[in-house]
Amino acid sequence: MLLNLDQIEEKKIPNMRGGEGQASMRIYDDGDNKIMRGCLAPGCSIGLHVHDTSSEIVCILSGTGKVLCDGQYEPLSAGAVHYCPKGHEHSLINDSQGDLIFFAVVPEHGA
């Protein structure tokens, strides 16, 4: 199955998961997986949240920022891949002067 994220409507999500600013996202969701490409402008973030029934893989396409995962900060830059396992918490933060562009997959594992 070929997905063209450019053909999926971009959504502007203010304060995503309690974060700062606005996230721009193109999301494919079939109920089993969310596949998305997103952008966080400078100063924006996706708030701290727990993956109770899913995990998440985030690949940084361009820009820099950081992730807060289980209380620890990890720096991010193009090519970095962050993994948040089921049962863990994380937040994606753009603390840079440029856009943070990422690709993410969230597979649903069930309760």
trRosetta pair geometry for C-beta under 8 A, 3 or more apart (Angstrom, degrees):
i j d omega theta_ij theta_ji phi_ij phi_ji
3 8 7.8 2 -178 -34 98 124
3 28 5.4 -65 -145 -42 141 165
3 35 6.3 85 91 97 171 144
4 7 4.4 55 96 6 107 112
4 8 7.6 168 97 -17 59 82
5 8 5.4 -50 -154 26 48 114
5 26 4.5 109 -180 113 95 135
5 28 7.1 -104 -100 -24 79 108
5 35 7.7 -121 -84 125 111 98
5 36 7.7 118 -131 -149 129 33
5 37 4.8 84 159 9 159 124
6 26 7.4 -17 -82 -145 23 169
8 26 4.5 119 84 -172 109 98
8 27 6.8 -153 149 51 143 33
8 28 6.1 -115 -86 -63 156 80
9 26 7.3 169 85 -123 28 80
10 24 5.7 3 -179 -177 115 95
10 25 6.9 148 -157 74 65 31
10 26 5.3 -48 -96 -72 66 85
11 24 7.4 162 81 -155 44 48
11 25 5.1 -24 61 66 93 87
11 26 7.5 150 12 -87 77 36
11 27 6.7 -28 20 11 125 108
12 22 5.5 0 -175 179 92 127
12 23 7.6 158 -157 81 45 45
12 24 5.7 -20 -101 -101 66 71
13 16 4.5 62 118 -80 119 101
13 22 6.5 150 74 -161 42 71
13 23 4.7 -17 61 61 101 94
13 24 7.8 176 18 -85 76 22
13 25 5.9 7 -1 11 121 119
14 21 7.6 -116 -143 148 64 30
14 22 4.9 -37 -98 -100 58 88
15 18 6.2 -5 169 -128 95 18
15 19 5.9 171 -160 63 45 55
15 20 7.2 0 -111 -107 67 13
15 21 7.5 143 -72 60 51 22
15 22 7.6 -26 -21 -87 45 53
15 47 7.3 22 177 -31 70 123
16 19 5.0 -7 64 34 71 117
16 22 7.7 93 -21 -153 95 36
16 23 4.3 -7 -18 9 144 130
16 25 7.8 105 -98 -29 147 132
16 46 4.8 -42 99 -120 116 78
16 47 6.7 -172 100 7 57 84
17 46 5.3 45 42 -180 120 78
17 47 4.0 -152 110 53 79 93
17 48 7.5 -163 136 55 113 24
17 49 4.6 -71 -169 -41 135 133
17 91 7.8 -159 103 -116 125 81
18 47 3.2 99 74 -121 80 177
18 48 7.1 -48 78 42 122 64
18 49 7.5 145 29 -62 108 96
19 23 7.2 58 71 -37 138 111
19 44 6.8 64 139 176 118 69
19 45 3.9 -144 -161 98 113 74
19 46 4.6 -99 -41 -129 153 13
19 47 3.8 -142 -52 -40 66 70
19 91 6.9 155 -95 -156 105 103
19 92 7.8 -20 -106 64 151 71
19 93 8.0 -162 -145 -94 116 68
20 43 6.3 -92 124 150 130 74
20 44 5.6 -154 97 -135 82 41
20 45 4.7 54 33 28 89 94
20 47 8.0 123 -13 -71 55 82
21 40 7.3 104 87 -160 129 82
21 41 6.2 -128 165 60 148 99
21 43 5.8 117 -44 107 141 85
21 44 3.2 -94 74 -104 138 90
21 45 7.0 103 35 16 99 55
22 41 7.2 26 64 19 81 114
22 44 6.2 -67 48 -124 40 138
23 38 5.5 -10 -179 -167 107 123
23 39 7.2 152 -163 73 61 48
23 40 5.8 -30 -110 -89 79 77
23 44 6.5 162 -72 156 62 132
23 46 6.1 37 -67 -77 143 92
24 38 6.4 151 82 -157 54 66
24 39 4.4 -7 58 54 107 101
24 41 8.0 70 -5 -32 107 91
25 36 5.5 -12 -165 -168 103 126
25 37 7.4 156 -151 81 55 43
25 38 4.5 -15 -101 -101 78 97
25 39 7.9 -158 -69 24 46 63
26 36 6.3 160 80 -151 52 69
26 37 5.1 1 52 54 103 89
26 38 7.5 -163 24 -74 61 53
27 34 6.0 -22 -162 -165 104 99
27 35 7.4 143 -157 75 53 45
27 36 4.4 -13 -103 -99 72 108
28 33 7.9 12 105 105 91 90
28 34 7.2 155 81 -157 53 47
28 35 4.6 -10 59 59 105 96
28 36 7.1 -167 24 -71 63 59
29 33 7.5 -155 -134 97 48 46
29 34 4.8 -6 -100 -106 88 80
29 35 7.8 -171 -71 24 46 62
30 33 6.1 17 43 48 97 76
31 108 7.1 -65 151 21 48 152
32 107 7.0 -11 153 -150 73 71
32 108 5.5 -129 -155 41 37 108
33 105 6.3 -19 -169 -167 110 90
33 106 6.7 149 -160 78 57 54
33 107 5.1 -22 -104 -103 88 62
33 108 6.7 -133 -70 3 39 82
34 104 7.6 1 109 110 96 95
34 105 7.2 161 83 -156 58 41
34 106 4.1 5 50 51 103 108
34 108 8.0 85 -11 -41 84 93
35 104 7.7 177 -150 92 38 53
35 105 5.4 -2 -107 -108 72 79
36 103 7.3 171 93 -154 48 49
36 104 5.2 -11 64 60 93 91
36 105 7.8 171 23 -81 68 38
36 106 7.7 12 9 2 110 102
37 61 7.6 14 -145 -13 102 148
37 101 7.3 5 -179 -175 93 88
37 102 7.2 179 -151 93 54 44
37 103 5.2 -21 -101 -101 78 72
37 104 7.8 162 -89 18 31 70
38 101 7.4 176 92 -149 45 49
38 102 5.5 -12 60 61 87 88
38 104 6.8 -5 10 9 113 114
39 99 5.3 -17 -163 -171 105 118
39 100 7.0 145 -157 75 52 52
39 101 5.3 -15 -101 -100 81 71
39 102 7.8 166 -83 20 36 69
40 44 4.2 -155 -168 88 87 109
40 45 6.6 55 -153 -87 142 27
40 46 7.1 -104 -83 -26 131 84
40 65 6.9 50 75 -84 133 158
40 92 6.7 -171 -31 124 153 107
40 93 7.8 -155 143 -166 160 17
40 94 4.0 179 114 -21 116 130
40 99 7.0 149 76 -161 45 64
40 100 4.5 -11 58 58 97 107
40 102 7.8 16 2 6 99 111
41 44 4.9 77 56 -4 69 128
41 94 6.7 168 94 86 23 155
41 99 5.8 -38 -108 -105 50 78
42 94 5.8 -125 -116 131 31 115
42 96 6.1 -104 -112 89 89 55
42 97 5.5 9 -106 -144 142 25
42 98 6.6 70 -63 7 104 8
42 99 7.3 -80 -35 -73 70 40
43 94 6.7 -29 21 91 20 94
43 95 7.6 66 -91 -114 39 41
44 94 5.3 20 59 41 71 118
44 100 8.0 -150 68 34 96 111
45 91 6.1 23 173 169 117 104
45 92 6.3 173 -157 91 69 54
45 93 4.3 -7 -111 -108 113 66
45 94 6.6 -157 -76 20 62 68
46 49 7.6 -63 147 8 94 115
46 91 6.1 -172 89 -156 68 62
46 92 4.4 31 36 45 108 96
46 93 7.9 -120 35 -62 61 48
47 91 5.8 -50 175 -122 23 110
48 68 6.4 -47 -94 86 102 123
48 89 5.8 39 -178 165 88 116
48 90 7.1 -144 -134 123 63 15
48 91 4.1 -49 -77 -55 62 120
49 89 6.3 -168 98 -145 25 86
49 90 7.3 -28 57 61 64 53
49 91 7.2 115 8 -81 67 73
50 87 7.4 -19 -175 -165 100 25
50 88 7.1 -166 -143 111 70 20
50 89 4.4 -45 -88 -85 66 94
51 54 4.9 -96 -165 78 102 69
51 55 5.7 97 144 -106 153 31
51 56 6.0 -152 -86 -10 145 98
51 84 5.6 130 -7 127 139 110
51 85 7.3 -173 75 113 133 30
51 86 5.5 -109 118 -120 106 42
51 87 6.8 -39 83 6 79 23
51 88 6.1 4 39 59 102 62
51 89 7.3 179 4 -91 70 41
51 90 7.7 6 -19 18 107 96
51 106 7.7 -148 -127 -145 120 102
52 86 7.5 14 152 -166 15 80
52 87 7.0 60 -123 -90 37 46
52 111 7.5 -4 139 -127 101 65
53 86 7.0 -15 -171 -140 11 109
53 108 6.1 10 129 -157 100 78
53 109 5.8 -162 173 59 58 76
53 110 5.9 -108 -161 121 104 10
53 111 5.4 -37 -103 -83 117 46
54 86 6.3 -169 103 -100 14 88
54 106 5.0 37 160 177 141 92
54 107 6.2 170 -151 85 90 42
54 108 5.0 -48 -90 -104 104 48
54 109 5.8 161 -101 6 39 85
55 83 7.1 2 168 -175 115 83
55 84 6.1 174 -167 93 68 63
55 85 5.1 -30 -122 -141 115 35
55 86 4.8 -68 -63 -44 85 70
55 106 7.3 -174 83 -145 41 58
55 107 6.2 2 49 54 87 88
55 109 6.8 57 -12 -27 86 125
56 83 7.5 169 89 -153 53 43
56 84 4.6 9 53 51 94 107
56 90 7.3 -130 61 49 127 134
56 104 6.0 -3 -172 -171 101 113
56 105 7.2 165 -151 83 55 46
56 106 4.8 -15 -101 -99 85 83
57 81 6.6 -8 -173 -173 91 103
57 82 7.5 160 -157 84 43 52
57 83 5.5 -8 -107 -106 73 76
57 84 8.0 -154 -69 27 34 68
57 104 6.5 164 84 -151 52 61
57 105 4.9 0 53 53 102 92
57 106 8.0 -166 24 -72 64 42
58 67 7.3 146 67 -85 144 142
58 81 7.0 158 82 -157 48 53
58 82 4.5 -9 60 58 102 99
58 83 7.8 -167 24 -73 70 33
58 84 7.6 36 -4 -4 106 101
58 92 6.6 -160 -154 -90 167 132
58 102 5.4 -1 -172 179 95 134
58 103 7.5 153 -156 80 49 44
58 104 4.6 -13 -103 -100 72 99
59 79 8.0 -31 -170 -153 88 18
59 80 7.5 169 -150 90 49 45
59 81 4.9 -17 -100 -104 74 84
59 102 6.4 153 78 -161 45 76
59 103 4.7 -14 61 62 102 94
59 104 7.3 -175 20 -77 66 48
60 63 6.9 -119 -171 67 107 75
60 64 7.9 52 -176 -106 148 36
60 65 7.6 -172 -117 36 131 97
60 76 5.0 152 -60 172 149 107
60 77 6.2 153 108 114 151 15
60 78 5.5 -127 120 -103 99 30
60 79 6.7 -29 75 33 92 29
60 80 4.7 24 24 55 123 87
60 81 7.6 -141 10 -74 75 38
60 82 7.7 65 -31 -7 96 98
60 100 7.1 -57 -138 -168 102 88
60 101 7.5 102 -167 80 60 56
60 102 5.3 -42 -106 -102 49 89
61 78 6.4 -14 143 -130 22 85
61 101 4.4 -61 67 109 109 101
61 102 6.0 -180 5 -102 87 26
61 103 5.8 83 -47 -16 113 95
62 78 5.1 11 -107 -91 41 115
62 99 7.3 37 100 93 102 91
62 100 7.7 -169 95 -145 57 33
62 101 4.6 24 48 42 87 115
63 77 7.7 -142 107 -138 36 53
63 78 7.0 111 34 -58 36 86
63 94 6.9 -19 154 -129 137 109
63 96 6.1 175 -175 61 92 148
63 98 5.2 -151 -118 101 95 99
63 99 5.3 -112 -75 101 142 51
63 100 3.9 -147 109 -102 143 48
63 101 5.7 124 6 11 116 70
64 75 7.3 -14 -168 -177 100 92
64 76 6.3 156 -158 91 53 67
64 77 4.7 -9 -105 -100 88 79
64 78 7.8 -64 -69 -18 67 70
64 96 4.6 112 72 -66 89 147
64 98 7.5 71 27 56 79 100
64 100 6.9 -91 66 -100 21 98
65 76 4.9 -13 68 62 72 115
65 92 6.7 51 122 178 142 77
65 93 5.5 178 178 93 107 55
65 94 4.4 -66 -101 -104 127 49
65 95 5.9 122 -140 20 66 69
65 96 5.8 -98 -74 -6 64 105
65 100 4.4 11 -29 -104 132 149
66 73 5.2 3 173 -169 132 100
66 74 6.3 156 -161 76 78 43
66 75 5.4 -46 -102 -108 88 43
66 76 5.8 176 -97 8 27 92
66 93 5.1 -16 66 66 80 106
66 95 6.0 -1 13 15 105 120
67 73 7.3 153 79 -152 42 52
67 74 5.0 -13 58 57 92 98
67 76 5.9 79 -17 -42 92 124
67 82 5.0 93 -10 -130 165 159
67 90 5.6 -5 179 -169 108 113
67 91 6.7 160 -159 78 60 48
67 92 5.5 -24 -105 -102 84 59
67 93 7.0 167 -93 19 30 83
68 71 7.3 8 179 -112 91 10
68 72 7.3 159 -156 77 56 31
68 73 5.6 -29 -98 -93 69 67
68 74 8.0 173 -88 16 23 74
68 90 6.3 159 83 -154 55 57
68 91 4.4 5 48 49 103 101
68 93 6.7 53 -14 -13 96 124
69 72 5.9 -32 69 64 73 83
69 74 6.1 -1 17 0 115 119
69 82 7.0 -167 -55 -169 141 116
69 84 6.1 -143 -127 -100 113 93
69 88 6.7 23 -170 156 89 123
69 89 7.3 168 -147 93 48 52
69 90 4.3 -6 -100 -104 76 101
70 88 5.5 -53 -59 -157 107 104
70 89 6.3 126 -75 53 54 76
70 90 7.5 -26 -20 -74 61 75
74 82 6.6 145 88 -111 139 112
75 80 7.8 -145 112 -91 64 166
76 80 4.8 -153 -145 75 67 147
76 82 6.6 -44 -97 -41 119 122
76 92 7.9 -3 1 -145 163 87
76 100 7.5 62 100 -149 126 123
77 80 5.5 95 51 -15 52 119
82 90 7.3 148 152 -165 129 156
82 92 7.9 167 61 -97 156 98
84 88 5.2 -148 -171 88 78 113
84 89 7.5 -44 -160 150 124 7
84 90 4.3 -107 -99 -3 138 138
85 88 5.1 75 62 4 73 124
86 109 5.3 -41 -87 30 146 151
92 100 7.6 -175 161 122 107 143
92 102 7.2 -88 -161 8 151 164
94 99 7.4 -36 -145 -156 151 32
94 100 4.0 -150 -99 -2 112 130
96 100 6.7 123 36 -60 118 99
